[in-house]
Amino acid sequence: MVFNHLIGVRFPVGPPLNNMFKIAIVEKIDESGLKLLDKHPNFEYKLIENVSKENLIKELPNFDALTLRVTKLDSDILSHCKKLKVISRHGVGIDNVDLNYLKNNNISLLITASANSLAVAEHVMYMMLSLSKGVTSYDSAVRKGNFKKDVNKIETYELFNKEILIAGFGRIGKNLIKRCLGFEMKVNIYDPYVNKEIIKSFGGNKVESLKESVKTADFISVHMPLNKDTKSSIDLKILKTMKKNTIIVNTARGGIINEKDLDQALKENVIFGAGLDVFEKEPPDSNNPLLKNKKVLLSPHSATFTKECKSRMSIETVQNVIDFFENNTKKSMIVKL
């Protein structure tokens, strides 16, 4: 499947708007999106917070559309949804939906293509700065009364003149490069689907090999989809080719970086640090060794959880549903199955 990035182009997708449509809000979203639905008399909605498989099979058959956050919808659930015409994702990831079922049953899938990129790019910067500046170590030292004692032993780095590899150059990557250039970093881009001239126009340098380009990077930010080609693509073998001062950040999907290998690489000082907003299993198991590894900065898949982004995503999620039934869907929001 691919994404169509023709921003602003709209064309008919859904049925004519001549009756009432029922929308399931699967998991709570920001009130701003619900207020948007309230303004449209042809739509009624119900919030479904119990996302157990049994309850979804019971509830969802009554709806024409649904909004979806992280709940998994497999064919067992979807096969009961005979009225379902469209799913609007509260985000851009599509690995929690049975895509083959959607394709075979003519159910459209829409994403919030433009709402979250800025917040995620800022989250990457927060992680890179926190790790490179030893924020948690300095904070802990002051709280323990070690205002000057041994703090000079804490190793820190500047972002200035450092090389960053951005792996994946979609909307998030394009927002991230602007911020990296603001810190006067050298930016390499790995994305086989984006041509050299586009990358150059943003101030970056296109690299052809992920395996080769990680060898010289001081910072690596992962923005690739999770699929059979990218799963565990950053493993111990790749990590061992990186510089000892390398900091790697993943705000894309858990599983792209092999967590067991990352933990080992950090413990053995193969690389300097890591920032993870996503995990192979969410929430991670309590015995996941990364939870005790002080060289990794963790957040609970929350890069988009700024107040502003939650509002944007909620509005865009709902607007996608409205546009679908009004035959006014943006091409950039449609996932081609």
C-alpha positions in Angstrom: 0.0 0.0 0.0 1.1 3.6 -0.6 0.1 7.1 0.4 -0.9 9.7 -2.1 0.7 13.0 -1.1 -1.3 15.3 -3.4 -2.1 17.8 -0.7 -5.4 19.7 -1.0 -6.8 17.6 -3.9 -10.3 16.3 -3.2 -12.5 13.9 -5.1 -15.6 11.7 -4.5 -15.2 8.6 -2.3 -18.2 8.1 -0.2 -22.0 7.8 -0.8 -24.3 10.8 -1.3 -25.2 12.6 1.9 -29.0 12.1 2.1 -29.6 10.4 5.5 -28.2 10.0 9.0 -24.9 8.4 9.5 -23.7 6.7 12.7 -20.1 7.2 13.8 -18.3 5.1 16.4 -15.6 7.0 18.3 -13.4 4.1 19.3 -11.4 5.5 22.2 -11.7 9.0 23.4 -10.5 11.9 21.3 -10.2 15.6 22.0 -13.4 17.4 22.4 -12.7 19.7 19.5 -13.4 16.9 17.0 -16.7 16.0 18.7 -17.8 19.6 18.7 -17.2 19.5 14.9 -19.6 16.5 14.6 -22.2 18.3 16.8 -22.4 21.0 14.1 -23.4 18.5 11.4 -27.0 17.3 11.7 -26.5 14.3 9.4 -24.2 12.6 11.9 -24.6 11.0 15.3 -21.9 9.5 17.3 -21.2 7.2 20.2 -18.0 7.0 22.3 -16.8 3.5 22.8 -14.2 3.2 25.5 -14.5 -0.5 26.2 -12.3 -1.8 23.4 -12.3 -5.5 24.3 -12.9 -7.7 21.3 -16.2 -9.0 22.7 -17.5 -5.5 23.2 -16.4 -4.2 19.8 -18.1 -7.2 18.1 -21.2 -6.3 20.0 -21.1 -2.5 19.3 -19.6 -1.9 15.9 -22.2 -3.6 13.6 -24.5 -0.6 14.1 -22.1 2.0 12.6 -21.4 3.4 9.2 -18.0 4.8 10.1 -15.6 4.7 13.0 -12.6 6.7 14.2 -9.7 4.6 15.5 -6.7 5.3 17.6 -4.5 2.3 18.7 -7.1 -0.4 19.1 -6.5 -3.4 16.8 -9.3 -4.3 14.4 -8.8 -7.8 12.9 -11.0 -9.6 10.5 -12.9 -11.3 13.4 -14.2 -7.9 14.5 -14.6 -6.4 11.0 -16.5 -9.3 9.7 -19.4 -8.2 12.0 -19.4 -4.7 10.6 -21.6 -5.1 7.6 -22.6 -1.4 7.5 -19.1 -0.1 7.8 -17.9 2.1 4.9 -14.9 4.0 6.3 -12.3 4.0 9.1 -10.7 7.3 10.0 -7.4 6.8 11.8 -6.4 9.2 14.5 -2.8 9.2 13.3 -0.9 7.8 10.3 0.0 4.3 11.3 -2.1 1.5 9.7 -0.6 -1.6 11.2 -3.5 -2.0 13.7 -6.1 -2.7 10.9 -6.6 -5.8 8.7 -5.9 -4.1 5.4 -6.7 -7.1 3.3 -10.2 -7.3 4.8 -10.7 -3.6 4.1 -9.6 -4.0 0.5 -11.8 -7.1 -0.1 -14.8 -5.5 1.4 -14.5 -2.0 -0.1 -14.0 -0.2 3.2 -12.0 3.0 2.9 -9.2 3.9 5.3 -8.2 7.5 6.0 -5.4 9.0 8.0 -4.6 12.3 9.6 -1.8 13.1 7.2 -0.9 16.6 8.3 -1.9 17.0 11.9 0.9 15.3 13.9 4.2 16.0 12.0 5.2 19.2 13.9 4.7 17.7 17.3 6.6 14.6 16.5 9.5 16.6 15.1 9.7 18.6 18.3 9.6 15.4 20.3 12.6 14.2 18.4 14.5 17.4 19.2 13.5 17.1 22.9 14.9 13.6 23.0 18.1 14.5 21.2 18.8 17.5 23.4 17.9 15.7 26.6 20.2 12.8 25.9 23.1 14.9 24.5 23.0 17.4 27.3 22.7 14.8 30.1 19.5 16.4 31.4 18.4 13.6 33.7 21.9 13.1 35.1 22.3 16.8 35.9 18.8 17.1 37.4 19.5 14.0 39.6 22.8 15.4 40.7 21.3 18.7 41.9 18.5 17.0 43.7 21.0 14.7 45.6 23.0 17.7 46.7 25.9 17.1 44.3 25.7 20.6 42.8 29.3 20.5 41.5 30.7 17.2 42.8 31.4 14.8 39.9 29.2 16.6 37.4 32.2 17.3 35.2 32.3 13.5 34.7 28.9 13.6 32.9 29.6 13.4 29.2 27.6 15.8 27.1 27.6 16.9 23.4 26.5 19.8 21.3 24.2 19.5 18.3 26.2 22.1 16.4 28.1 20.7 13.4 27.0 17.2 14.2 25.7 14.8 11.5 22.2 13.6 11.7 20.7 10.8 9.6 16.9 11.1 9.1 15.6 7.7 8.0 12.3 8.5 6.2 11.5 11.8 4.7 7.8 12.2 4.9 6.0 15.1 6.6 7.7 14.5 10.0 11.1 14.3 8.3 10.5 17.5 6.5 9.6 19.3 9.7 12.5 17.8 11.5 15.1 18.9 9.0 14.1 22.5 9.5 14.8 22.3 13.2 18.1 20.4 12.7 19.3 23.1 10.3 18.4 25.7 12.9 21.0 24.0 15.1 23.5 24.1 12.2 23.6 20.3 11.9 24.7 18.4 8.8 21.6 16.5 7.6 21.7 13.3 5.6 18.4 11.8 4.4 17.7 8.1 3.7 14.5 7.6 1.8 14.5 5.5 -1.4 11.2 7.0 -2.5 12.2 10.7 -2.4 14.4 12.0 -5.2 17.7 13.8 -4.6 16.4 17.2 -5.8 13.5 17.4 -3.3 15.9 16.5 -0.4 18.4 19.1 -1.6 15.7 21.8 -1.8 15.1 21.2 2.0 18.8 21.6 2.7 19.6 17.9 3.1 21.9 15.4 1.4 20.4 12.1 0.0 22.2 8.9 1.0 21.5 5.6 -0.8 22.4 3.1 1.9 21.0 3.0 5.4 23.7 0.5 6.5 26.5 2.7 5.2 25.1 6.1 6.4 24.6 5.0 10.0 28.4 4.6 10.3 29.1 8.3 10.3 26.0 9.6 12.0 26.1 11.3 15.4 22.3 11.3 15.6 19.8 9.0 13.9 16.1 9.6 13.8 13.8 6.8 12.6 10.7 7.7 10.6 10.1 4.6 8.5 7.0 2.4 8.4 7.0 -1.0 10.1 6.9 -3.8 7.6 8.6 -7.0 6.7 11.6 -5.1 5.3 12.1 -2.7 8.2 11.3 -5.1 11.1 14.4 -5.4 13.3 16.3 -3.7 10.5 18.4 -1.9 13.1 19.9 -4.9 15.0 23.1 -5.5 16.9 25.1 -6.0 13.8 24.1 -2.5 12.5 24.4 -0.9 15.9 28.0 -2.1 16.2 28.9 -0.2 13.0 27.8 3.1 14.6 30.0 5.7 16.4 30.3 5.4 20.2 28.8 8.9 20.6 25.7 8.0 18.4 22.3 8.8 19.8 19.4 7.0 18.0 15.7 8.1 18.4 12.6 6.1 17.3 9.3 7.9 17.2 8.0 5.8 14.2 7.0 2.2 15.1 8.3 -0.2 17.7 10.0 -3.2 16.2 12.2 -1.3 13.7 14.9 -1.3 16.3 15.5 -4.7 17.9 15.0 -3.9 21.6 17.1 -6.7 23.0 20.0 -5.7 20.7 19.6 -2.1 21.6 19.7 -2.8 25.3 22.9 -4.8 24.8 24.5 -2.1 22.7 23.8 0.5 25.3 25.1 -1.6 28.2 28.3 -2.4 26.3 28.8 1.3 25.3 28.5 0.5 21.6 26.5 3.7 21.2 25.9 6.7 23.6 22.2 6.7 24.0 18.7 6.1 22.7 15.3 7.7 22.8 12.2 5.6 22.3 8.6 6.8 22.0 7.5 3.4 20.6 7.9 -0.2 21.5 7.6 -3.7 20.0 4.8 -4.3 22.5 2.8 -1.5 23.9 2.7 -1.1 26.8 6.1 -2.8 27.2 6.3 -5.8 29.6 7.5 -4.9 33.1 10.5 -7.1 32.6 11.6 -5.3 29.4 15.3 -4.6 30.2 15.1 -1.2 28.5 12.9 0.0 31.4 15.9 -0.2 33.7 18.5 1.0 31.2 19.5 4.5 32.2 21.0 5.2 28.8 17.6 5.2 27.1 15.0 8.0 27.4 11.5 6.7 27.2 8.0 8.1 26.5 4.7 6.3 26.2 4.0 6.7 22.5 3.2 10.3 23.3 5.0 12.4 20.8 1.7 13.7 19.5 0.3 14.4 22.9 0.7 18.2 22.9 -2.4 20.1 23.6 -2.3 21.6 20.1 -1.7 18.4 18.3 -4.4 16.5 20.1 -6.9 19.2 18.9 -5.6 19.1 15.3 -5.7 15.3 15.1 -9.2 15.1 16.6 -10.5 17.7 14.1 -8.8 16.1 11.2 -10.0 12.6 12.1 -13.6 13.8 12.3 -13.3 16.0 9.2 -12.1 13.0 7.2 -15.3 11.2 8.1 -17.5 14.2 7.2 -15.6 14.7 3.9 -16.0 11.1 3.0 -19.8 11.2 3.3 -19.9 14.6 1.5 -17.8 13.2 -1.4 -15.1 15.7 -0.6 -12.2 13.6 0.6 -8.6 14.9 0.3 -6.4 12.5 -1.7 -3.6 13.0 0.8 -5.8 11.4 3.5 -6.6 8.2 1.6 -4.6 5.0 2.1 -4.4 3.2 -1.2 -5.1 -0.5 -0.3 
